[in-house]
């Protein structure tokens, strides 16, 4: 069981964080996911999806539930976010570093963000990602294309500066200058 | 058929790194890069830059305490759960057959799923009882 959790937890928490953007909520989703797995393993049916894909789908659905609840809460005009996070455009306008890249990814629509997390960051195959997201492989490709096109438009204009900045911070880190 | 248009679509969706390209199109796409190196290099250049930038947006690994909390909850949950035997079979087979994210070649309905189905159909057999006893002891 430890091997199963060790193998699946980084994938689950990575996808949950990518969707929710909050590490505490991502941890809550991971714990809820495994509770559902322990309680409902009997409902998994061979021949429908791989077991790990089924587990991942539970996690993704829990994230979607939380995102839906967030959207149900209507925010008043000029609402200031409690976490102090700035909108993505503001972050992008003011920074040229890792934060700008993270903000651009975080600003993508939910499904594009998830497809990018599964296929790019977790290097899952398109078939597995399609299984988890319950869409066709063509839809996965479309989501990825749109995500990357948006990111190119947002980031590539200043790609030279961003790459130089990221490279510089990596060099500083390797030298031990990072604080 | 892998032509410039399709190669461009692949790069636009999956990036410049061949390991991320769909398995069924990887070989034709690599052949295209060999046969048309200048076109392939041009199409991959921008995607490589974006791939590089995206490295900054990787999520951090989960904290060790989270795995410990999940395992503790699992012990409490599964010790008395009626579905424990079935769960044990799934996890054992999942580990033993190398299924899951690392088992990309095992498709739904393929040989891996047949093995799952066999395990579930042999719940009453002595060998299965021995397996679940062993796994229960491991968890305790």
Interface residues (C-beta under 8 A of the other chain):
Chain A: X1 X2 X3 X4 X5 X6 X7 X8 X9 X10 X11 X13 X14 X17 X18 X23 X27 X30 X31 X34 X35 X37 X38 X39 X40 X41 X42 X44 X46 X47 X48 X49 X50 X51 X52 X53 X97 X98 X101 X102 X104 X105 X116 X117 X119 X120 X121 X122 X123 X124 X125 X126 X127 X128 X131 X137 X141 X142 X144 X145 X148 X149 X151 X152 X155 X156 X159 X162 X163 X166
Chain B: X9 X12 X13 X14 X15 X19 X20 X22 X23 X46 X47 X49 X50 X51 X52 X53 X54 X55 X56 X57 X58 X59 X60 X61 X62 X63 X66 X67 X69 X70 X71 X73 X74 X77 X78 X81 X83 X86 X87 X90 X91 X94 X95 X99 X100 X101 X103 X104 X106 X107 X108 X109 X112 X113 X114 X116 X117 X120 X135 X138 X139
